[in-house]
Amino acid sequence: MPKPKLIEDQHAFSSTADALFFLTLISIATVIIMPSIMAERQYDAAAYTATQDFDTHLLSSLLNSNVDEFEYEITPLAITGITIPENTLISDPINSMFGKQHHHRTFADMIAEDMVLTLVVDNNGTSHYINPIAQQHKEQTSAAIASYLDTRIGGRYDHHLEANWEPVKDYPLKSSISVGMTPPHDAVRQSSRITLPLNTRTSREELFATINDSLLEGVHNSSNTTKFIAYHEAFNNTIEEASRSTAELITNIVFPSDYLRSLITQDQLQSSKSGFISTPQEEIHEPEMLIVEYVLNYSTNTPYGSSPIFTELNTIIISDIEEEIIDRNQQNIATHLHNELDPKINETVSQMMNSTNINTSKELRNAQVDEIYGKVNNGYVDITLSIW
């Protein structure tokens, strides 16, 4: 039987024609559908950009808007059941007791004050406010923020606002605000930074003074043993200085010493038999003294307080209590900083000890002191607003 000639077998040509026709249909479909696909992506991009712009505007608007009404009850009054007489010394409790301005101009002011007043210490897994008025302030701050966001967003987006502050980085003492639901990973986020109303701040210059150029130059040509001891002692002094400064800041929040001292000079208290409650059974008529009793008991029995024994209130006792609280704070913070930084400090000391160039030693010193400073120089709070 003879073999068929190739020119007479047309099956391959038919399959090729079908394939070309199919590709032609795909090309036509692509031409028709592509504008729609591109438009959808453009719409998504435009929507995301619009959401970003709205989030940016919303956060800025929140921080700069005035708070119409903001009220909360000071905790000692709620606990003791005191009714404040008219024209009393504590008619403005926050202003008289803690020296804080209670007339908030903007939400930024209110959030900043809340960060300072509502510090919480984590003590073996149990959170404890270190300020007796903290809980009420936190609740009212969160409610005011939520009300503002709900009004401005009007149900168009879900939202979450978060702010966090740690006086010492990675230390179990912090303050936070969380308003709204937990945001998804693809939520649009916008952040801003505000300054906290702190009376004192750690000074970078004071930290460098403990390990200054004169000290480095004085021991640079000494033996390695001498340099090792000098550098270690200097860095230890730097940590002590950083701890002391931060302890004073925290104690200023925990213990209202200025307010207590002011009470002693009040004419209405001069007629009292003593400057303080002489016995627990003695009946107390002055609302101010009931609050003093509560604040002292609260402040001095927190994990950052002390437990002094006293029978009267005077400026010496106030100073003694204040100093004891500062000392305890300083010890706790110094221990934390040593645990965090000692390995790096040991490495820095070793490099400085073996360096033959004084400028290299100073650069190593600068980097290490800056790292210590960065642990305690947190006078700002970052606020993040997420919408989705």
Secondary structure, DSSP 4 states (H G I P E B T S, - for coil): -PPPPGGG--HHHHHHHHHHHHHHHHHHHHHHHHHHHHHHHHHHHHHHHHHHHHHHHHHHHHHHSPPS------HHHHHHTPPPPTT-TTSSHHHHHH-------SHHHHHHHHHHHT-EEEETTEEEESSTTHHHHHHHHHHHHHHHHHHHHTTSS-EEEEEEE-SSTT-SEEEEEEEESPPPTT-EEEEEEEE---S----HHHHHHTT-HHHHHHHTTS-HHHHHHHHHHHHHHHHHHHHHHHHHHHHHHH--HHHHHHHHT-HHHHTSSSSS-SSTTS----HHHHHHHHHHHHHHTSTTS-----SS--HHHHHHHHHHHHHHHHHHHHHHHHHHHHHHHHHHHHHHHH---HHHHHHHHHHHHHHHHHHH---EEEEEEEE-
